[in-house]
Amino acid sequence: MSDVSRVRPATASAVGILLLLEGLGMIGVAVWLAFASFGDPVEHLAGGLFLAVLAAGCALFLSLAGKAMLDGRAWSRAATVVWAVLQLGVALGTFDGGAGPVPLALVLAGFSAALLILVLRRSVTEWLRREE
């Protein structure tokens, strides 16, 4: 494998950085959920803490996927596509025609679209391709 083919393209860097940013966002969501669960009635405490741990797990997953994309690990492409499709579904479910948090839905959809467009580019595919 030549050194020239292992130069990370800007699109792969952008995908990795976007994933790392989303990981930071999920850390914020996890912290918010943890604090919010203590303000709920006692019978909702376990559910709130479970959601906080789940969000922290998503943050870890996104951080690992972002680092793997920057390192050229092939599995990061599938992880990015899965995350972007799931996030797009959440964005479409969040957008309910004006009564819901429309700006949040647009941000989520924008991140998903950007990830999908960038990760499916030829330069990223070649960056992640393994020589035999």
Backbone as a printed PyTorch tensor [residue, N CA C, xyz], in Angstrom:
tensor([[[  0.8640,  -1.1680,   0.0000],
         [  0.0000,   0.0000,   0.0000],
         [  0.9070,   1.2260,   0.0000]],

        [[  0.7260,   2.0980,  -0.9570],
         [  1.5840,   3.2730,  -1.0430],
         [  1.1520,   4.3290,  -0.0320]],

        [[  2.1270,   5.1830,   0.3160],
         [  1.8450,   6.2450,   1.2790],
         [  0.8880,   7.2750,   0.7140]],

        [[  0.9130,   7.4670,  -0.6260],
         [  0.0440,   8.4540,  -1.2490],
         [ -1.4240,   8.0550,  -1.0830]],

        [[ -1.7320,   6.7600,  -1.1900],
         [ -3.1250,   6.3220,  -1.0880],
         [ -3.6490,   6.4080,   0.3430]],

        [[ -2.7590,   6.5730,   1.3250],
         [ -3.1840,   6.6330,   2.7220],
         [ -3.3160,   8.0700,   3.2340]],

        [[ -3.2340,   9.0340,   2.3340],
         [ -3.4560,  10.4220,   2.7430],
         [ -4.9520,  10.6000,   2.9440]],

        [[ -5.3280,  11.0110,   4.1420],
         [ -6.7530,  11.1350,   4.4660],
         [ -7.3800,  12.2870,   3.6900]],

        [[ -8.4670,  12.0000,   2.9570],
         [ -9.1410,  13.0750,   2.2090],
         [ -9.9180,  13.9920,   3.1580]],

        [[-10.1870,  15.1810,   2.6780],
         [-10.9250,  16.1600,   3.4890],
         [-12.3270,  15.6670,   3.8310]],

        [[-12.9310,  14.8980,   2.9320],
         [-14.2810,  14.3890,   3.2080],
         [-14.2720,  13.4140,   4.3750]],

        [[-13.2560,  12.5600,   4.4510],
         [-13.1520,  11.6360,   5.5860],
         [-12.8890,  12.4010,   6.8770]],

        [[-12.0820,  13.4380,   6.7950],
         [-11.8440,  14.2730,   7.9810],
         [-13.1310,  14.9350,   8.4350]],

        [[-13.9190,  15.4170,   7.4830],
         [-15.1850,  16.0650,   7.8250],
         [-16.1500,  15.0830,   8.4950]],

        [[-16.2200,  13.8550,   7.9750],
         [-17.0850,  12.8390,   8.5820],
         [-16.6250,  12.5310,   9.9990]],

        [[-15.3270,  12.3420,  10.1760],
         [-14.7960,  12.0650,  11.5050],
         [-15.0740,  13.1850,  12.4810]],

        [[-14.8930,  14.4170,  12.0460],
         [-15.1400,  15.5630,  12.9240],
         [-16.6240,  15.6930,  13.2460]],

        [[-17.4860,  15.4840,  12.2540],
         [-18.9280,  15.5300,  12.5150],
         [-19.3440,  14.4600,  13.5240]],

        [[-18.7880,  13.2660,  13.3990],
         [-19.1120,  12.2110,  14.3540],
         [-18.6230,  12.5690,  15.7600]],

        [[-17.4370,  13.1400,  15.8510],
         [-16.9270,  13.5530,  17.1560],
         [-17.7820,  14.6720,  17.7560]],

        [[-18.2290,  15.6000,  16.9210],
         [-19.1170,  16.6680,  17.4080],
         [-20.4530,  16.1060,  17.8960]],

        [[-20.9850,  15.1340,  17.1670],
         [-22.2250,  14.5160,  17.6060],
         [-22.0110,  13.7310,  18.8990]],

        [[-20.8410,  13.1440,  19.0550],
         [-20.5170,  12.4760,  20.3120],
         [-20.5100,  13.4530,  21.4750]],

        [[-19.9490,  14.6320,  21.2540],
         [-19.9790,  15.6700,  22.2960],
         [-21.4100,  16.1000,  22.5980]],

        [[-22.2080,  16.2220,  21.5540],
         [-23.6140,  16.5730,  21.7590],
         [-24.3540,  15.5260,  22.5700]],

        [[-24.0490,  14.2640,  22.3120],
         [-24.7040,  13.1910,  23.0610],
         [-24.2400,  13.1590,  24.5190]],

        [[-23.0020,  13.5720,  24.7810],
         [-22.5600,  13.7000,  26.1760],
         [-23.4090,  14.7560,  26.8710]],

        [[-23.6630,  15.8600,  26.1720],
         [-24.5330,  16.8990,  26.7330],
         [-25.9390,  16.3880,  26.9910]],

        [[-26.4640,  15.6020,  26.0610],
         [-27.7980,  15.0140,  26.2440],
         [-27.8030,  14.0720,  27.4430]],

        [[-26.7500,  13.2760,  27.5920],
         [-26.6700,  12.3400,  28.7130],
         [-26.6430,  13.0780,  30.0460]],

        [[-25.8610,  14.1360,  30.1160],
         [-25.7920,  14.9190,  31.3560],
         [-27.1400,  15.5670,  31.6410]],

        [[-27.7540,  16.1350,  30.6070],
         [-29.0680,  16.7660,  30.7890],
         [-30.1040,  15.7460,  31.2660]],

        [[-30.1100,  14.5550,  30.6670],
         [-31.0590,  13.5160,  31.0800],
         [-30.8170,  13.0760,  32.5120]],

        [[-29.5550,  12.9760,  32.9020],
         [-29.2410,  12.5650,  34.2770],
         [-29.7610,  13.5970,  35.2700]],

        [[-29.4960,  14.8640,  35.0100],
         [-29.9740,  15.9020,  35.9270],
         [-31.4960,  16.0230,  35.9060]],

        [[-32.0820,  15.8870,  34.7320],
         [-33.5340,  16.0040,  34.6200],
         [-34.2430,  14.8500,  35.3260]],

        [[-33.6110,  13.6940,  35.3690],
         [-34.2650,  12.5470,  36.0050],
         [-34.3970,  12.7360,  37.5080]],

        [[-33.5180,  13.5270,  38.1120],
         [-33.6330,  13.7720,  39.5530],
         [-34.7370,  14.7690,  39.8780]],

        [[-35.1880,  15.5140,  38.8930],
         [-36.2950,  16.4420,  39.0980],
         [-37.6530,  15.8000,  38.8920]],

        [[-37.6710,  14.6020,  38.3370],
         [-38.9170,  13.8770,  38.0960],
         [-39.3730,  13.1650,  39.3600]],

        [[-40.6210,  12.7010,  39.3630],
         [-41.0550,  11.8900,  40.4990],
         [-40.1720,  10.6460,  40.6560]],

        [[-40.1260,  10.1230,  41.8610],
         [-39.2230,   9.0170,  42.1880],
         [-39.4530,   7.8040,  41.2950]],

        [[-40.6870,   7.5380,  40.9180],
         [-40.9570,   6.3550,  40.0990],
         [-40.4030,   6.4770,  38.6720]],

        [[-39.9860,   7.6770,  38.2640],
         [-39.4090,   7.8800,  36.9310],
         [-37.8790,   7.9610,  36.9690]],

        [[-37.3030,   7.8600,  38.1440],
         [-35.8630,   8.0200,  38.3050],
         [-35.0820,   6.9480,  37.5360]],

        [[-35.4770,   5.7050,  37.6800],
         [-34.7450,   4.6140,  37.0190],
         [-34.8120,   4.7500,  35.4990]],

        [[-35.9730,   5.0930,  34.9740],
         [-36.1080,   5.2660,  33.5290],
         [-35.2630,   6.4180,  33.0130]],

        [[-35.2410,   7.5190,  33.7480],
         [-34.4370,   8.6690,  33.3490],
         [-32.9500,   8.3670,  33.3690]],

        [[-32.5170,   7.6600,  34.4020],
         [-31.1040,   7.2990,  34.4820],
         [-30.7280,   6.2890,  33.3960]],

        [[-31.6510,   5.3860,  33.0860],
         [-31.3990,   4.4360,  31.9930],
         [-31.2040,   5.1840,  30.6780]],

        [[-32.0480,   6.1730,  30.4010],
         [-31.9040,   6.9560,  29.1720],
         [-30.5830,   7.7280,  29.1590]],

        [[-30.1630,   8.2090,  30.3340],
         [-28.8840,   8.9210,  30.4200],
         [-27.7210,   7.9820,  30.1000]],

        [[-27.7740,   6.7570,  30.6240],
         [-26.7200,   5.7800,  30.3360],
         [-26.7450,   5.3900,  28.8540]],

        [[-27.9290,   5.2450,  28.3010],
         [-28.0620,   4.9340,  26.8760],
         [-27.4690,   6.0570,  26.0190]],

        [[-27.7340,   7.2980,  26.3780],
         [-27.1680,   8.4350,  25.6450],
         [-25.6480,   8.4690,  25.7930]],

        [[-25.1410,   8.1250,  26.9700],
         [-23.6880,   8.0740,  27.1710],
         [-23.0740,   6.9660,  26.3080]],

        [[-23.7680,   5.8480,  26.1790],
         [-23.2870,   4.7780,  25.2980],
         [-23.2550,   5.2210,  23.8470]],

        [[-24.2660,   5.9650,  23.4260],
         [-24.2790,   6.5080,  22.0590],
         [-23.1220,   7.4870,  21.8650]],

        [[-22.8260,   8.2830,  22.8890],
         [-21.7030,   9.2200,  22.8060],
         [-20.3860,   8.4660,  22.6400]],

        [[-20.2230,   7.3790,  23.3700],
         [-19.0200,   6.5680,  23.2460],
         [-18.9210,   5.9630,  21.8420]],

        [[-20.0340,   5.4200,  21.3520],
         [-20.0810,   4.8350,  20.0110],
         [-19.6990,   5.8610,  18.9540]],

        [[-20.2700,   7.0600,  19.0440],
         [-19.9760,   8.1000,  18.0570],
         [-18.5270,   8.5470,  18.1310]],

        [[-17.9950,   8.6390,  19.3250],
         [-16.5980,   9.0310,  19.4790],
         [-15.6600,   7.9850,  18.8900]],

        [[-15.9560,   6.7140,  19.1500],
         [-15.1370,   5.6420,  18.5910],
         [-15.2450,   5.5900,  17.0680]],

        [[-16.4520,   5.7990,  16.5420],
         [-16.6440,   5.7970,  15.0900],
         [-15.9250,   6.9870,  14.4510]],

        [[-15.9730,   8.1390,  15.0830],
         [-15.2740,   9.3050,  14.5520],
         [-13.7680,   9.1120,  14.5310]],

        [[-13.2290,   8.5680,  15.6140],
         [-11.7950,   8.2880,  15.6790],
         [-11.4140,   7.2370,  14.6440]],

        [[-12.2630,   6.2130,  14.4840],
         [-11.9830,   5.1620,  13.5060],
         [-12.0170,   5.7180,  12.0760]],

        [[-12.9200,   6.6540,  11.8070],
         [-12.9630,   7.2650,  10.4770],
         [-11.6720,   8.0460,  10.2210]],

        [[-11.2230,   8.7830,  11.2100],
         [ -9.9820,   9.5390,  11.0460],
         [ -8.7760,   8.6230,  10.8890]],

        [[ -8.8400,   7.4220,  11.4810],
         [ -7.7440,   6.4540,  11.3840],
         [ -7.8470,   5.5610,  10.1520]],

        [[ -8.9660,   5.6260,   9.4210],
         [ -9.1240,   4.8350,   8.2160],
         [ -9.6080,   3.4190,   8.4590]],

        [[-10.3440,   3.2060,   9.5190],
         [-10.8930,   1.8790,   9.8220],
         [-12.1540,   1.6630,   8.9850]],

        [[-12.2400,   0.5210,   8.3260],
         [-13.3320,   0.2570,   7.3810],
         [-14.7010,   0.2000,   8.0540]],

        [[-14.7800,  -0.2780,   9.2930],
         [-16.0730,  -0.4330,   9.9560],
         [-16.7380,   0.9100,  10.2390]],

        [[-15.9760,   1.9780,  10.2440],
         [-16.5550,   3.2810,  10.5780],
         [-17.5540,   3.7560,   9.5350]],

        [[-17.4140,   3.2840,   8.3000],
         [-18.3620,   3.6850,   7.2510],
         [-19.7490,   3.1180,   7.5370]],

        [[-19.8280,   1.8360,   7.8590],
         [-21.1160,   1.2190,   8.1830],
         [-21.7130,   1.8440,   9.4330]],

        [[-20.8820,   2.1110,  10.4250],
         [-21.3750,   2.7310,  11.6550],
         [-21.9540,   4.1160,  11.3690]],

        [[-21.3040,   4.8550,  10.4940],
         [-21.7820,   6.1920,  10.1410],
         [-23.1140,   6.1260,   9.4120]],

        [[-23.2350,   5.2020,   8.4700],
         [-24.4890,   5.0820,   7.7190],
         [-25.6300,   4.6810,   8.6420]],

        [[-25.3840,   3.7110,   9.5100],
         [-26.4290,   3.2730,  10.4490],
         [-26.8520,   4.4310,  11.3470]],

        [[-25.8920,   5.1450,  11.9090],
         [-26.2210,   6.2570,  12.7950],
         [-26.9920,   7.3470,  12.0420]],

        [[-26.5490,   7.6800,  10.8350],
         [-27.2060,   8.7460,  10.0790],
         [-28.6430,   8.3750,   9.7310]],

        [[-28.8710,   7.1310,   9.3580],
         [-30.2350,   6.7030,   9.0220],
         [-31.1220,   6.7110,  10.2660]],

        [[-30.6100,   6.2130,  11.3770],
         [-31.3960,   6.2480,  12.6220],
         [-31.6900,   7.6890,  13.0510]],

        [[-30.6940,   8.5470,  12.9450],
         [-30.8860,   9.9420,  13.3250],
         [-31.8600,  10.6480,  12.3880]],

        [[-31.8330,  10.2970,  11.1190],
         [-32.7970,  10.8770,  10.1790],
         [-34.2140,  10.4600,  10.5440]],

        [[-34.3880,   9.2130,  10.9710],
         [-35.7030,   8.7590,  11.4300],
         [-36.1710,   9.5220,  12.6540]],

        [[-35.2540,   9.7860,  13.5840],
         [-35.6130,  10.5810,  14.7680],
         [-35.9730,  12.0010,  14.3550]],

        [[-35.2260,  12.5550,  13.4050],
         [-35.5060,  13.9200,  12.9420],
         [-36.8830,  14.0050,  12.2970]],

        [[-37.2130,  13.0240,  11.4740],
         [-38.5270,  13.0390,  10.8310],
         [-39.6380,  12.8320,  11.8510]],

        [[-39.3880,  12.0270,  12.8690],
         [-40.3740,  11.8370,  13.9280],
         [-40.5210,  13.0620,  14.8150]],

        [[-39.4370,  13.8260,  14.9510],
         [-39.4750,  15.0360,  15.7780],
         [-40.2430,  16.1510,  15.0770]],

        [[-40.1030,  16.2170,  13.7650],
         [-40.7960,  17.2490,  13.0030],
         [-42.2400,  16.8210,  12.8030]],

        [[-43.1310,  17.4510,  13.5440],
         [-44.5420,  17.0540,  13.4470],
         [-45.4240,  18.1790,  12.9360]],

        [[-44.8580,  19.0670,  12.1580],
         [-45.6740,  20.0610,  11.4950],
         [-45.8210,  21.3760,  12.2300]],

        [[-44.9650,  21.6900,  13.1610],
         [-45.0160,  23.0070,  13.7690],
         [-45.1810,  23.0140,  15.2690]],

        [[-45.7970,  21.9890,  15.8610],
         [-45.9970,  21.9900,  17.3060],
         [-44.7620,  21.4810,  18.0420]],

        [[-43.9150,  20.7150,  17.3650],
         [-42.7320,  20.1400,  17.9880],
         [-41.5300,  21.0520,  17.8420]],

        [[-40.3900,  20.5840,  18.2940],
         [-39.1580,  21.3760,  18.1850],
         [-38.5870,  21.3340,  16.7700]],

        [[-39.1230,  22.1580,  15.9110],
         [-38.7360,  22.1630,  14.4970],
         [-37.2400,  22.4700,  14.3110]],

        [[-36.6690,  23.4560,  15.0230],
         [-35.2240,  23.6950,  14.8300],
         [-34.3730,  22.4680,  15.1650]],

        [[-34.7420,  21.7410,  16.2010],
         [-34.0040,  20.5300,  16.5490],
         [-34.1160,  19.5000,  15.4320]],

        [[-35.3020,  19.3320,  14.8860],
         [-35.5100,  18.3810,  13.7960],
         [-34.6730,  18.7670,  12.5730]],

        [[-34.6020,  20.0530,  12.2780],
         [-33.8150,  20.5010,  11.1270],
         [-32.3210,  20.2830,  11.3430]],

        [[-31.8450,  20.5240,  12.5500],
         [-30.4270,  20.2920,  12.8560],
         [-30.0960,  18.8130,  12.7300]],

        [[-30.9420,  17.9510,  13.2940],
         [-30.7080,  16.5100,  13.2080],
         [-30.7300,  16.0300,  11.7600]],

        [[-31.7000,  16.5060,  10.9950],
         [-31.7890,  16.1160,   9.5870],
         [-30.5890,  16.6360,   8.8020]],

        [[-30.1390,  17.8350,   9.1190],
         [-28.9720,  18.4050,   8.4400],
         [-27.7050,  17.6020,   8.7060]],

        [[-27.4840,  17.2410,   9.9810],
         [-26.3270,  16.4140,  10.3120],
         [-26.4080,  15.0660,   9.6060]],

        [[-27.5850,  14.4720,   9.5870],
         [-27.7510,  13.1660,   8.9420],
         [-27.4670,  13.2460,   7.4500]],

        [[-28.0300,  14.2480,   6.8060],
         [-27.8180,  14.4030,   5.3680],
         [-26.3460,  14.6480,   5.0560]],

        [[-25.7080,  15.5020,   5.8500],
         [-24.2890,  15.7790,   5.6240],
         [-23.4480,  14.5190,   5.7950]],

        [[-23.7370,  13.7460,   6.8330],
         [-22.9890,  12.5100,   7.0490],
         [-23.1830,  11.5280,   5.8980]],

        [[-24.4290,  11.3550,   5.4730],
         [-24.7020,  10.4150,   4.3870],
         [-24.0520,  10.8450,   3.0800]],

        [[-24.1350,  12.1210,   2.7690],
         [-23.5420,  12.6190,   1.5290],
         [-22.0240,  12.4580,   1.5570]],

        [[-21.4020,  12.8030,   2.6760],
         [-19.9470,  12.7430,   2.7500],
         [-19.4150,  11.3210,   2.8230]],

        [[-20.0660,  10.4670,   3.6080],
         [-19.5270,   9.1230,   3.8140],
         [-19.6760,   8.2440,   2.5710]],

        [[-20.6020,   8.5860,   1.6970],
         [-20.7940,   7.8020,   0.4770],
         [-19.9860,   8.3290,  -0.7050]],

        [[-19.1490,   9.3120,  -0.4730],
         [-18.2850,   9.8510,  -1.5350],
         [-17.1980,   8.8440,  -1.8950]],

        [[-16.7660,   8.8990,  -3.1270],
         [-15.7320,   7.9770,  -3.6030],
         [-14.4360,   8.1280,  -2.8020]],

        [[-14.0820,   9.3500,  -2.4520],
         [-12.8180,   9.5680,  -1.7330],
         [-12.8240,   8.8720,  -0.3710]],

        [[-13.9730,   8.8730,   0.3070],
         [-14.0590,   8.1910,   1.6000],
         [-14.0080,   6.6800,   1.4040]],

        [[-14.7040,   6.2020,   0.3850],
         [-14.6930,   4.7610,   0.1000],
         [-13.2710,   4.2860,  -0.1940]],

        [[-12.5340,   5.0430,  -0.9930],
         [-11.1640,   4.6620,  -1.3030],
         [-10.2610,   4.7700,  -0.0800]],

        [[-10.5090,   5.7490,   0.7650],
         [ -9.7310,   5.9080,   1.9980],
         [ -9.9050,   4.7000,   2.9180]],

        [[-11.1150,   4.1550,   2.9500],
         [-11.4090,   3.0370,   3.8470],
         [-11.1570,   1.6770,   3.2130]],

        [[-10.9110,   1.6270,   1.9190],
         [-10.6990,   0.3510,   1.2230],
         [ -9.3810,  -0.2560,   1.6610]],

        [[ -9.4150,  -1.5530,   1.8680],
         [ -8.2090,  -2.2710,   2.2740],
         [ -7.5620,  -2.9340,   1.0610]],

        [[ -6.2570,  -2.8370,   1.0050],
         [ -5.5020,  -3.5180,  -0.0460],
         [ -5.4120,  -4.9920,   0.2980]],

        [[ -5.4330,  -5.8220,  -0.7250],
         [ -5.3190,  -7.2690,  -0.4990],
         [ -3.9220,  -7.7390,  -0.8020]]])
